[in-house]
Amino acid sequence: MSPTDKKSSALRPSHQVSGKDYPGEWARRIELSLDKEGRRALFYGGLFGAFVLAVVIAALIGVVVDAPPKI
């Protein structure tokens, strides 16, 4: 195992190490947890999926509302 394999505080941005730019300790903990094992990609992928789902649902509702009345 080489020294570059370890995640040390020297490899992290200074705001993550010091926590001075966060509104609270909870925000720092969330960001640090998102940095583990690709969780950030999963989180943003989930948000994007929810956005796409909302757009599709809104489009389907628009199609049903704008449908011509059946006689």
Secondary structure as UniProt FT lines:
FT   HELIX           3..5
FT   HELIX           9..11
FT   HELIX           14..18
FT   TURN            20..21
FT   HELIX           25..34
FT   TURN            37..38
FT   HELIX           39..65
//
